[in-house]
């Protein structure tokens, strides 16, 4: 058994004009595939090849030291991107509803306040990384940011939404204008899926 890049549930061009076709194709077929290939190379022949990526990232200290950094980077890349493809989509955006909407209001006061803080976390991540909406075991949400491909799972948090702010996620269309990409991202957030991730984690 080995890790695999999940198929997209929509076409490469489905997120136009917010995320362009070429970026989707390269990001999914090349970048994500490279994380998976390097992860598989690292865990090949070990017990970790049979584990869930979530479980591996929750306890990186259990990974042998000689492959730990590779698993952290490329396993994180695999998990983070798998979540990313699911939580964006066509005919999406707008505002959340369901349980996650209530948690957002409780934590930030309003959706607009959440949007402002999430955007700031994404904009202010220096270099490559992610901004996240995460939840804890009690269902409370907060905004975090990680460098490189580090996953909130490794910090004991459950990610329910993430924005990739590596330049490969936006540079073809937005060049240096990361803020414009972040603003556009809100038009492709699949809140139904975010809510499902939030609620599944409650079980
Ligand atoms: Mn990426």
py3Dmol code that shows the C-alpha trace and the ligand (Angstrom):
import py3Dmol

protein = """\
ATOM      1  CA  UNK A   1       0.000   0.000   0.000  1.00  0.00           C
ATOM      2  CA  UNK A   2       1.152   3.502  -0.621  1.00  0.00           C
ATOM      3  CA  UNK A   3      -0.142   7.036  -0.355  1.00  0.00           C
ATOM      4  CA  UNK A   4      -2.002   8.471  -3.343  1.00  0.00           C
ATOM      5  CA  UNK A   5      -2.973  11.898  -4.629  1.00  0.00           C
ATOM      6  CA  UNK A   6      -6.770  12.106  -4.359  1.00  0.00           C
ATOM      7  CA  UNK A   7      -8.677  13.005  -7.515  1.00  0.00           C
ATOM      8  CA  UNK A   8     -10.237  16.445  -7.661  1.00  0.00           C
ATOM      9  CA  UNK A   9     -14.043  16.477  -7.397  1.00  0.00           C
ATOM     10  CA  UNK A  10     -14.165  19.168 -10.102  1.00  0.00           C
ATOM     11  CA  UNK A  11     -12.346  20.172 -13.274  1.00  0.00           C
ATOM     12  CA  UNK A  12      -9.059  22.087 -13.312  1.00  0.00           C
ATOM     13  CA  UNK A  13     -10.867  25.095 -14.776  1.00  0.00           C
ATOM     14  CA  UNK A  14     -13.791  24.960 -12.340  1.00  0.00           C
ATOM     15  CA  UNK A  15     -12.388  27.600  -9.986  1.00  0.00           C
ATOM     16  CA  UNK A  16     -11.859  30.251 -12.674  1.00  0.00           C
ATOM     17  CA  UNK A  17     -11.507  33.197 -12.424  1.00  0.00           C
ATOM     18  CA  UNK A  18     -10.436  32.933  -8.781  1.00  0.00           C
ATOM     19  CA  UNK A  19      -7.874  30.157  -9.152  1.00  0.00           C
ATOM     20  CA  UNK A  20      -6.659  29.652 -12.715  1.00  0.00           C
ATOM     21  CA  UNK A  21      -6.591  26.384 -14.637  1.00  0.00           C
ATOM     22  CA  UNK A  22      -2.810  26.165 -15.062  1.00  0.00           C
ATOM     23  CA  UNK A  23      -2.208  26.685 -11.354  1.00  0.00           C
ATOM     24  CA  UNK A  24      -4.718  23.974 -10.451  1.00  0.00           C
ATOM     25  CA  UNK A  25      -3.164  21.525 -12.891  1.00  0.00           C
ATOM     26  CA  UNK A  26       0.437  22.086 -11.814  1.00  0.00           C
ATOM     27  CA  UNK A  27      -0.451  22.348  -8.140  1.00  0.00           C
ATOM     28  CA  UNK A  28      -2.438  19.109  -8.052  1.00  0.00           C
ATOM     29  CA  UNK A  29      -0.600  16.989 -10.647  1.00  0.00           C
ATOM     30  CA  UNK A  30       2.980  18.120  -9.986  1.00  0.00           C
ATOM     31  CA  UNK A  31       3.379  19.664  -6.533  1.00  0.00           C
ATOM     32  CA  UNK A  32       1.021  17.365  -4.645  1.00  0.00           C
ATOM     33  CA  UNK A  33       2.263  14.353  -6.609  1.00  0.00           C
ATOM     34  CA  UNK A  34       5.856  15.198  -5.632  1.00  0.00           C
ATOM     35  CA  UNK A  35       4.948  15.289  -1.922  1.00  0.00           C
ATOM     36  CA  UNK A  36       3.295  11.894  -2.256  1.00  0.00           C
ATOM     37  CA  UNK A  37       6.223  10.382  -4.173  1.00  0.00           C
ATOM     38  CA  UNK A  38       8.769  11.555  -1.603  1.00  0.00           C
ATOM     39  CA  UNK A  39       6.558  10.429   1.280  1.00  0.00           C
ATOM     40  CA  UNK A  40       6.224   6.978  -0.277  1.00  0.00           C
ATOM     41  CA  UNK A  41       9.982   6.761  -0.861  1.00  0.00           C
ATOM     42  CA  UNK A  42      10.620   7.582   2.796  1.00  0.00           C
ATOM     43  CA  UNK A  43       8.134   5.135   4.357  1.00  0.00           C
ATOM     44  CA  UNK A  44       8.584   2.318   1.848  1.00  0.00           C
ATOM     45  CA  UNK A  45       9.238  -0.917   3.744  1.00  0.00           C
ATOM     46  CA  UNK A  46       8.321   0.531   7.150  1.00  0.00           C
ATOM     47  CA  UNK A  47       5.138   0.176   9.249  1.00  0.00           C
ATOM     48  CA  UNK A  48       4.357   3.804   8.428  1.00  0.00           C
ATOM     49  CA  UNK A  49       3.455   2.871   4.849  1.00  0.00           C
ATOM     50  CA  UNK A  50       0.323   1.178   6.271  1.00  0.00           C
ATOM     51  CA  UNK A  51      -0.778   3.990   8.578  1.00  0.00           C
ATOM     52  CA  UNK A  52      -3.197   6.860   8.031  1.00  0.00           C
ATOM     53  CA  UNK A  53      -1.369  10.099   7.284  1.00  0.00           C
ATOM     54  CA  UNK A  54      -3.420  11.841  10.009  1.00  0.00           C
ATOM     55  CA  UNK A  55      -2.153   9.387  12.626  1.00  0.00           C
ATOM     56  CA  UNK A  56       1.449   9.790  11.501  1.00  0.00           C
ATOM     57  CA  UNK A  57       1.313  13.586  11.675  1.00  0.00           C
ATOM     58  CA  UNK A  58      -0.348  13.561  15.098  1.00  0.00           C
ATOM     59  CA  UNK A  59       2.702  11.788  16.501  1.00  0.00           C
ATOM     60  CA  UNK A  60       5.795  12.659  14.484  1.00  0.00           C
ATOM     61  CA  UNK A  61       8.032  11.637  17.367  1.00  0.00           C
ATOM     62  CA  UNK A  62       7.086   8.028  16.663  1.00  0.00           C
ATOM     63  CA  UNK A  63       8.647   8.317  13.186  1.00  0.00           C
ATOM     64  CA  UNK A  64      12.275   7.116  13.037  1.00  0.00           C
ATOM     65  CA  UNK A  65      14.657  10.040  13.162  1.00  0.00           C
ATOM     66  CA  UNK A  66      16.293   9.267   9.821  1.00  0.00           C
ATOM     67  CA  UNK A  67      12.999   9.813   7.940  1.00  0.00           C
ATOM     68  CA  UNK A  68      11.201  12.179  10.347  1.00  0.00           C
ATOM     69  CA  UNK A  69      11.959  15.432   8.518  1.00  0.00           C
ATOM     70  CA  UNK A  70      10.979  13.983   5.143  1.00  0.00           C
ATOM     71  CA  UNK A  71       7.725  12.629   6.594  1.00  0.00           C
ATOM     72  CA  UNK A  72       7.005  15.935   8.331  1.00  0.00           C
ATOM     73  CA  UNK A  73       7.521  17.915   5.117  1.00  0.00           C
ATOM     74  CA  UNK A  74       6.097  15.574   2.493  1.00  0.00           C
ATOM     75  CA  UNK A  75       3.523  13.837   4.684  1.00  0.00           C
ATOM     76  CA  UNK A  76       2.393  17.281   5.801  1.00  0.00           C
ATOM     77  CA  UNK A  77       2.283  18.343   2.159  1.00  0.00           C
ATOM     78  CA  UNK A  78       0.147  15.331   1.290  1.00  0.00           C
ATOM     79  CA  UNK A  79      -2.337  15.831   4.133  1.00  0.00           C
ATOM     80  CA  UNK A  80      -2.549  19.625   3.784  1.00  0.00           C
ATOM     81  CA  UNK A  81      -3.201  19.520   0.050  1.00  0.00           C
ATOM     82  CA  UNK A  82      -5.739  16.685   0.353  1.00  0.00           C
ATOM     83  CA  UNK A  83      -7.710  18.890   2.749  1.00  0.00           C
ATOM     84  CA  UNK A  84      -7.222  21.939   0.534  1.00  0.00           C
ATOM     85  CA  UNK A  85      -8.758  20.334  -2.599  1.00  0.00           C
ATOM     86  CA  UNK A  86     -11.782  19.198  -0.596  1.00  0.00           C
ATOM     87  CA  UNK A  87     -12.519  22.520   1.063  1.00  0.00           C
ATOM     88  CA  UNK A  88     -12.507  24.537  -2.150  1.00  0.00           C
ATOM     89  CA  UNK A  89     -14.780  24.094  -5.118  1.00  0.00           C
ATOM     90  CA  UNK A  90     -16.966  25.655  -7.780  1.00  0.00           C
ATOM     91  CA  UNK A  91     -20.272  27.382  -6.948  1.00  0.00           C
ATOM     92  CA  UNK A  92     -18.932  28.000  -3.468  1.00  0.00           C
ATOM     93  CA  UNK A  93     -17.946  30.919  -1.270  1.00  0.00           C
ATOM     94  CA  UNK A  94     -20.467  33.022   0.594  1.00  0.00           C
ATOM     95  CA  UNK A  95     -20.856  32.578   4.305  1.00  0.00           C
ATOM     96  CA  UNK A  96     -20.838  29.409   6.396  1.00  0.00           C
ATOM     97  CA  UNK A  97     -23.849  27.879   8.015  1.00  0.00           C
ATOM     98  CA  UNK A  98     -24.363  24.927  10.292  1.00  0.00           C
ATOM     99  CA  UNK A  99     -22.394  24.173  13.423  1.00  0.00           C
ATOM    100  CA  UNK A 100     -19.151  25.688  12.191  1.00  0.00           C
ATOM    101  CA  UNK A 101     -20.885  29.042  11.609  1.00  0.00           C
ATOM    102  CA  UNK A 102     -21.924  29.116  15.257  1.00  0.00           C
ATOM    103  CA  UNK A 103     -18.376  28.259  16.361  1.00  0.00           C
ATOM    104  CA  UNK A 104     -16.979  31.045  14.147  1.00  0.00           C
ATOM    105  CA  UNK A 105     -19.422  33.573  15.573  1.00  0.00           C
ATOM    106  CA  UNK A 106     -18.601  32.442  19.112  1.00  0.00           C
ATOM    107  CA  UNK A 107     -14.858  32.801  18.534  1.00  0.00           C
ATOM    108  CA  UNK A 108     -14.693  35.941  16.388  1.00  0.00           C
ATOM    109  CA  UNK A 109     -18.009  37.746  16.957  1.00  0.00           C
ATOM    110  CA  UNK A 110     -18.939  37.717  13.272  1.00  0.00           C
ATOM    111  CA  UNK A 111     -18.032  36.202   9.925  1.00  0.00           C
ATOM    112  CA  UNK A 112     -16.522  39.521   8.796  1.00  0.00           C
ATOM    113  CA  UNK A 113     -14.247  39.578  11.811  1.00  0.00           C
ATOM    114  CA  UNK A 114     -13.171  35.989  11.090  1.00  0.00           C
ATOM    115  CA  UNK A 115     -12.508  36.883   7.449  1.00  0.00           C
ATOM    116  CA  UNK A 116     -10.348  39.827   8.441  1.00  0.00           C
ATOM    117  CA  UNK A 117      -8.269  37.789  10.918  1.00  0.00           C
ATOM    118  CA  UNK A 118      -7.910  34.753   8.653  1.00  0.00           C
ATOM    119  CA  UNK A 119      -6.807  36.998   5.769  1.00  0.00           C
ATOM    120  CA  UNK A 120      -4.268  38.734   7.995  1.00  0.00           C
ATOM    121  CA  UNK A 121      -2.831  35.384   9.128  1.00  0.00           C
ATOM    122  CA  UNK A 122      -2.489  34.307   5.482  1.00  0.00           C
ATOM    123  CA  UNK A 123      -0.965  37.617   4.404  1.00  0.00           C
ATOM    124  CA  UNK A 124       1.484  37.790   7.295  1.00  0.00           C
ATOM    125  CA  UNK A 125       2.823  34.243   7.015  1.00  0.00           C
ATOM    126  CA  UNK A 126       6.404  35.049   6.051  1.00  0.00           C
ATOM    127  CA  UNK A 127       7.678  32.898   3.178  1.00  0.00           C
ATOM    128  CA  UNK A 128       5.906  29.621   2.497  1.00  0.00           C
ATOM    129  CA  UNK A 129       3.174  28.121   4.617  1.00  0.00           C
ATOM    130  CA  UNK A 130      -0.495  28.038   5.454  1.00  0.00           C
ATOM    131  CA  UNK A 131      -3.170  29.832   7.454  1.00  0.00           C
ATOM    132  CA  UNK A 132      -5.768  27.645   9.126  1.00  0.00           C
ATOM    133  CA  UNK A 133      -9.106  27.522  10.825  1.00  0.00           C
ATOM    134  CA  UNK A 134      -8.662  24.787  13.402  1.00  0.00           C
ATOM    135  CA  UNK A 135     -10.789  23.334  16.141  1.00  0.00           C
ATOM    136  CA  UNK A 136      -9.954  21.788  19.461  1.00  0.00           C
ATOM    137  CA  UNK A 137     -11.438  18.741  21.186  1.00  0.00           C
ATOM    138  CA  UNK A 138     -14.261  20.865  22.648  1.00  0.00           C
ATOM    139  CA  UNK A 139     -15.275  22.330  19.302  1.00  0.00           C
ATOM    140  CA  UNK A 140     -13.828  25.809  19.810  1.00  0.00           C
ATOM    141  CA  UNK A 141     -12.204  27.278  16.701  1.00  0.00           C
ATOM    142  CA  UNK A 142      -9.179  29.502  16.276  1.00  0.00           C
ATOM    143  CA  UNK A 143      -6.938  30.794  13.501  1.00  0.00           C
ATOM    144  CA  UNK A 144      -3.377  29.549  13.268  1.00  0.00           C
ATOM    145  CA  UNK A 145      -0.585  29.611  10.749  1.00  0.00           C
ATOM    146  CA  UNK A 146       2.144  27.095  10.008  1.00  0.00           C
ATOM    147  CA  UNK A 147       5.413  27.354   8.106  1.00  0.00           C
ATOM    148  CA  UNK A 148       6.327  25.150   5.157  1.00  0.00           C
ATOM    149  CA  UNK A 149       4.128  22.018   5.175  1.00  0.00           C
ATOM    150  CA  UNK A 150       3.768  21.703   8.930  1.00  0.00           C
ATOM    151  CA  UNK A 151       0.303  20.481   9.822  1.00  0.00           C
ATOM    152  CA  UNK A 152      -1.874  21.724  12.691  1.00  0.00           C
ATOM    153  CA  UNK A 153      -2.361  18.012  13.486  1.00  0.00           C
ATOM    154  CA  UNK A 154       1.205  17.943  14.810  1.00  0.00           C
ATOM    155  CA  UNK A 155       0.220  20.715  17.269  1.00  0.00           C
ATOM    156  CA  UNK A 156      -2.827  18.789  18.522  1.00  0.00           C
ATOM    157  CA  UNK A 157      -5.297  20.858  16.476  1.00  0.00           C
ATOM    158  CA  UNK A 158      -7.808  19.656  13.904  1.00  0.00           C
ATOM    159  CA  UNK A 159      -7.735  21.715  10.697  1.00  0.00           C
ATOM    160  CA  UNK A 160     -11.100  22.341   9.016  1.00  0.00           C
ATOM    161  CA  UNK A 161     -10.012  24.979   6.480  1.00  0.00           C
ATOM    162  CA  UNK A 162      -6.600  25.960   5.158  1.00  0.00           C
ATOM    163  CA  UNK A 163      -5.245  28.400   2.621  1.00  0.00           C
ATOM    164  CA  UNK A 164      -1.992  27.508   0.896  1.00  0.00           C
ATOM    165  CA  UNK A 165       0.122  30.653   0.645  1.00  0.00           C
ATOM    166  CA  UNK A 166       3.160  29.080  -1.000  1.00  0.00           C
ATOM    167  CA  UNK A 167       3.869  31.098  -4.138  1.00  0.00           C
ATOM    168  CA  UNK A 168       3.128  27.984  -6.246  1.00  0.00           C
ATOM    169  CA  UNK A 169      -0.510  28.341  -5.137  1.00  0.00           C
ATOM    170  CA  UNK A 170      -0.995  31.772  -6.705  1.00  0.00           C
ATOM    171  CA  UNK A 171       2.040  33.166  -8.524  1.00  0.00           C
ATOM    172  CA  UNK A 172       1.004  32.402 -12.142  1.00  0.00           C
ATOM    173  CA  UNK A 173      -2.128  34.524 -11.815  1.00  0.00           C
ATOM    174  CA  UNK A 174      -1.419  36.908  -8.943  1.00  0.00           C
ATOM    175  CA  UNK A 175       2.415  37.237  -8.976  1.00  0.00           C
ATOM    176  CA  UNK A 176       3.406  39.220  -5.864  1.00  0.00           C
ATOM    177  CA  UNK A 177      -0.189  40.170  -4.998  1.00  0.00           C
ATOM    178  CA  UNK A 178      -0.850  37.594  -2.296  1.00  0.00           C
ATOM    179  CA  UNK A 179      -3.617  39.787  -0.830  1.00  0.00           C
ATOM    180  CA  UNK A 180      -5.598  39.546  -4.075  1.00  0.00           C
ATOM    181  CA  UNK A 181      -5.304  35.751  -4.053  1.00  0.00           C
ATOM    182  CA  UNK A 182      -6.494  35.631  -0.438  1.00  0.00           C
ATOM    183  CA  UNK A 183      -9.502  37.823  -1.262  1.00  0.00           C
ATOM    184  CA  UNK A 184     -10.345  35.606  -4.248  1.00  0.00           C
ATOM    185  CA  UNK A 185      -9.990  32.440  -2.141  1.00  0.00           C
ATOM    186  CA  UNK A 186     -13.126  33.366  -0.187  1.00  0.00           C
ATOM    187  CA  UNK A 187     -15.132  32.828  -3.397  1.00  0.00           C
ATOM    188  CA  UNK A 188     -14.132  29.170  -3.605  1.00  0.00           C
ATOM    189  CA  UNK A 189     -14.444  28.037   0.026  1.00  0.00           C
ATOM    190  CA  UNK A 190     -16.734  24.998   0.209  1.00  0.00           C
ATOM    191  CA  UNK A 191     -18.363  25.767   3.560  1.00  0.00           C
ATOM    192  CA  UNK A 192     -20.503  22.660   3.382  1.00  0.00           C
ATOM    193  CA  UNK A 193     -17.345  20.538   3.417  1.00  0.00           C
ATOM    194  CA  UNK A 194     -15.745  22.727   6.102  1.00  0.00           C
ATOM    195  CA  UNK A 195     -18.827  22.188   8.244  1.00  0.00           C
ATOM    196  CA  UNK A 196     -18.694  18.435   7.608  1.00  0.00           C
ATOM    197  CA  UNK A 197     -15.024  18.318   8.674  1.00  0.00           C
ATOM    198  CA  UNK A 198     -15.882  20.346  11.756  1.00  0.00           C
ATOM    199  CA  UNK A 199     -18.800  18.089  12.689  1.00  0.00           C
ATOM    200  CA  UNK A 200     -17.009  14.793  11.929  1.00  0.00           C
ATOM    201  CA  UNK A 201     -14.230  15.796  14.266  1.00  0.00           C
ATOM    202  CA  UNK A 202     -16.839  16.129  17.055  1.00  0.00           C
ATOM    203  CA  UNK A 203     -17.513  12.404  16.932  1.00  0.00           C
TER     204      UNK A 203
END
"""
ligand_1 = """\
1
LIG
Mn 0.693 23.891 -2.374
"""
view = py3Dmol.view(width=600, height=400)
view.addModel(protein, "pdb")
view.setStyle({"model": 0}, {"cartoon": {"style": "trace"}})
view.addModel(ligand_1, "xyz")
view.setStyle({"model": 1}, {"stick": {}})
view.zoomTo()
view.show()
